[in-house]
Amino acid sequence: MGNSNVRTFVTLVIGVLLGGILGYMLFGIDPVQAEFSPGLSRDTATPPLVESTIGSKAELQTVDSGTVREQPAKAPVAKVTRSEAEDLVNGLQVASVKQVDGEGSITGRVVDEDGAPLANVVVRLNGRGSNSMNTTSPASVGQGAPELPSLTDAVRIAAQRHKTQRANSRETETDGQGGFRFEKLEDRKWSVSAFAVGYIVKADSSYWDISVGSEVDFTAKKVLGVQVEVLMPDGSSADKAHLNVRPRSDQGRMTNYEWSAEEPFLRLVEDRYDIRCYSSDADSLKEAELASETQKLDLKAGQTPEGLTFQLVSRNRITGRIEAPKEYPSDSQFMIRLMGLSEGQEVDLKALGDSEKEAWGRPGAEFSFTDLDPGRYVIGAAIGWSGKVVCHQVLELSSGAEIIILEIPPLDGLGALRVTVSDDQGKPLDGVNFSVRKKRDGGSSSNGVNAIQTRDAAYMVTIPQEMHDDYFGATPAGTQFSVSVRHNEYGAREIPLTPGQTELAVSFVAPGVLIVEVPGYAGSDYEGRLSLSIDKKSGEMGRYRYSGSRRDRIDSEGVRIFEGLEPGMYSITMQLTSSGSRRSRSRSQQVASIEVQVRGGENRAQIPIPSLYPLRVHWSDGKEGSTLRLSRIDVDGSRDSMGRKDIDAAGIAMWEDLPAGQYSLVSRSNGSSMMDIMVPTGEIEFIPKVVNAYRVTVTNVEGAFAKAGFVDGDLIIGAGGKEFATQAEFQVVFQRMRVKTEEIDLLVLRGSKRVTIPIKGGDSQSWRNTGVSFEPATR
C-alpha cells in the first residue's frame, strides 16, 4: 500500500505543480491585468511572478493511502525532496520546439504617470492559443478512468509545456525613449506584459489577443509601501492574515493579499483604498469568522504613508442551509433574503421579498450573512430572483454565529403555474425559459422567472412576487396576464393566462428557418454597416423580437439566417449604421422593411437595399453649434428619429444615406421651430415655422385621451379657449394636466373643423395611460 500509491499521488502533484510553476514562472501570467505588489503574494487566480520554492520553505507533500480516492486528508504524509525532482528533470528526453519567425511586428511605449519615457523596462510577448496539449482525444470519451501517468511522464509533460511556452515567448527592454519593438513575429495572436522594479505597469488599452502590426502602450505607476500590523481578538500580534484591498477609483476590482509579520508591508500605487483584514485560515472574506473593520487609505505620491493597524474580531453571522423535497432538482435556485425586525414588529413577507440583503442557494447548499448587528431578524427563501417567499424563520442574534435550516415546501403547495411543453412530435422539451407579463391600461411589466422542472418533465412557473396577489387574489379591472415560453430551437410564444390559472399545456409546431438575402450587398459600400432584425406581427399578446446571434449577422454574400421561428407573419427590418463610427457606439436608422409569411421548415426572402440620398441643410440664421434634429414621417404619421447634427461655421448640417420620403427638421434653439421637407432634394435653406401645435397619434384605444374622444391626426392647437403661439405655452398646459384637480378644455383642429375636448388631470401614475403620442407640428 506504500510506494505504488505514493508514486501515484506524487504523479498528480508533480504534474500539476511543475506544469503550473514552470509555465507560470516564465509565461503564464500577465501583471498588466491586476496589481501585484512586491513583498506580498496575491490570493487570486493569477498569482505574481515568483521563483519555485520546492525544497526550501514550501515542499511538495503526498499522501500514503490505499488509493488516491481514500480520504487523503487523514493519511500520513510523505515528502518528495528537491534532489529527487532535479534527478527526474535532468534525466528527461524532451523534444525541442523551434521558435517560428514571421514578417509581423508589435511596438509600443512605456511611460510613467507624468508621461516621461522609462528605459530598461522588461517587456514580454507571449503567443496566444499555443498550448495544443490541452486537447482531448475522442477515443477517451465514454471510457473508464484513464491510467494515471508515472512520475517521470508527469514531469516530462510539464517540461515539454515549458519548452513550448518558451518557444512562443519573446522578451526585450525599452530604449531611452521608453519604446520597444518585437520583429519577425508569426501572424497570430499575442499577449504583451511589462515589468519594472518599483512600478506597477499596466497597458493603456487591450493587451490580450494582440495582432501583429499593433501598438501597445503602457503606463508605469510608482509603488508606495505601507506598513501593516494585525492584532488578534485578544490584542496579541498575528503571524499571518489576508488583506482585502479595493481601490475607490475602480470599485469593481478587488485584490486579496497574503500578509505576514515577516513581510509586513503592503505595496500599492497612488489611489484611495478601502482595506479590510481577515483571518488567514479563511478562503475568502465572506467565509472568515474573524475580520476587522474597513479602513480607508489615501496614498499620494511624494508623501510617506502612515502605518495601518487592524484588529481581528469575531463576526456576527447567520449561516444555514436549504433543505428541499427530493422532487426539487439539485440545480434549483433559491433566493435567500434577510431583513431586520424591531421589537414586536410583525413579519411582512412582501417586504422581506424586496430586501436587498440576499444570497443565492441550492438544495443542500450553505448560505451565510455576515457582519450583522445583534438583534431580531427574519430570513426566508424564494424560488428564483422574483418569486414569492415560500418559507421563513424569525430568530434572535446576540453574538457569534446563528445556524438555521430553511425547509422548502413541496412543489404542489407553492401556488405556481404548472406548464407542460412539448415539441411538434408531442415529446417533452427541456431547456425552456419563461417570463410572466402583467398588462394594464397603458402599461405593462414583465419578469423572467426561475421555473423548476419536475421529474415528469413539467415546469413549475412561480408567479413573480409583485404580481402574485393580483394573479391569485382580487384581480384589478383591466388587468391581463400572459406567459412567454421560449426555446432555442422552436422560438417563443406568448400565451394569455386567466388570473388564478394553475395548469397550462404548450405545444410547439415545427420551427421555421428564414434565409434572407440582400441582393447587391457585396460591393455595395455598405458592408458591415447593414443589419437585419425580425419582429413577429401582432396576433398573440405581446410582441416577439428575434435578436439572433453573431453567426446570424449578414455574411459576406449578403445572407442572414433566422432560426427557431414560430410560423406566422413577420416584419423584417433593415438598419444602417452611420459611417465612420464605432459599431458599439453608433446609431442605426431603419432604411427598409418587408413582411414575410414564415412556415415550418426552410423559408426564403429578399430585401433589397433601397436608394439612399444625402441631405445638405443651410441655416443662414443658425449659430455655429446649434442643433437640428431630423425625423422621417411614415405613412401612418408616426416619426422615426434620424439623429441630430450641429451647424458648422458655414451654417451647414449634413446627413447621409437617407431613404426617399417625407421628413421634418426641428430646431429647439430660442424656442422650437420646424420645417417639413422631401428627400431626395438638393441643398435646402432651413426656413422654420414656430411649433404651435401637437399632432396626436393614438397608441392605445383604452387610454384616457382616446376615451375622451381623440383620434389619429388631431392637432392640439390651444387650451381654455386660447390658441398656442409657442411650444412653451403647450408645455405649461401639459404640466397643469398632471394635477389631479385640473380639468382643461383642449382646443383641437380636426381636418378643417375645430372641436373642444375636456381632459381631466391625473397623477404621474395614471398619466402614463394617456394612450397617445404627441409630435410637434405647425399650422
Helices and strands as residue ranges (DSSP letters): H 3-26, E 61-63, G 72-74, E 77-79, H 82-90, E 101-112, E 122-127, G 132-134, G 138-140, H 151-167, E 169-173, E 179-185, E 189-195, E 199-203, E 210-211, E 215-222, E 224-231, E 240-247, E 255-260, E 265-268, E 271-279, E 290-291, E 295-299, E 308-311, E 313-314, E 317-323, E 334-341, H 349-353, E 357-361, E 366-370, E 375-383, E 389-397, E 401-407, G 411-413, E 417-422, E 433-440, E 443-449, E 452-453, E 459-461, H 465-472, E 480-487, E 491-497, E 503-507, E 512-517, E 530-536, E 545-546, G 550-552, E 559-565, E 568-577, E 588-598, E 601-606, E 612-618, E 627-633, E 639-646, E 652-659, E 661-667, E 673-679, E 684-685, E 689-690, E 693-698, H 704-708, E 715-719, E 722-723, H 727-736, E 743-750, E 753-760, G 766-769, E 772-777
